[in-house]
Amino acid sequence: MAIGKVVSIRFRNEKGNDVYVRASEELVQGVPGVVLFVTGPDEDSEMHVTRQEAIELFALLSKLLKPGRRSS
């Protein structure tokens, strides 16, 4: 059940594959959170995280993927 925004993006990853990612604010079993949906050339993945889990995941990824930081 949707309760808020839905954002999505299509892009080509480092392997040259087309990828689609969607994130939507939803209630799942009465808990507010975010549903993440990722589809690529070989499979689809969907997962629900609580709002707090989404906030913590965002903070963690922001630290890891700072602008100008090179991947190892």
N, C-alpha and C positions, 0 to 999 in steps of 0.2 A: 504494500500500500504506500503510494508516494505521499510524502508530506512536505517536500520542498524542491529545491533546485535539482536540475539534472545538467551535467556538463559532460562533453565528450570531445574526443579528438581522434583523428586518423593521421598516421604518420608511417614513414618507412624506417625501420630500425637499422642497426649497424650491419645486420646480415642481409639487408636488402629486402626484407619481408614487410608486407603491409600489415599494420597492426591497428586495431580499433580499441579504444579504452573509453568506458563510460563510468561515471560516478554519480550516484543519486542519493539524496537524503530520503530515508525511508524508515518506517516503523516495521520491525520484524519481531513478531511475537510480543508486541507492546513496548519494545525497547527502541528508542531513537538511535539512529546510526547512519551508516553509509553502506550502500551496496556497490561493490566494485565489480565491473565486468570487463574482461580482457579477451579479445579474440585475435588469433593470429592464423598463420597458414595451416597449422596442424591441430589446434585444439582451442577450446573455449574454457574460460575459468571465471567463476563467480564466487564472491565471498562477502559476507556481512560482517562489519565490525561496528562496535558501539561508537558513539560520538567521541567519547574520551579516547578510545583506542585509535580512532582516525586522527585525532589531534596529536597524540604521541607519535604515531607513525609519520605524520607530516613533519614534526619537529626533528625526528631522527633522520629522515631522508634529506631534509634541508641542511643538516650538518654534514652529511655524507657527500651531498652533491652541490656544494657551494660553487657559485660561478667562478670560473677560472681554475678550479681544481681539476687536475688530470686524473683519469682512471688508471688503475694499476693493471 
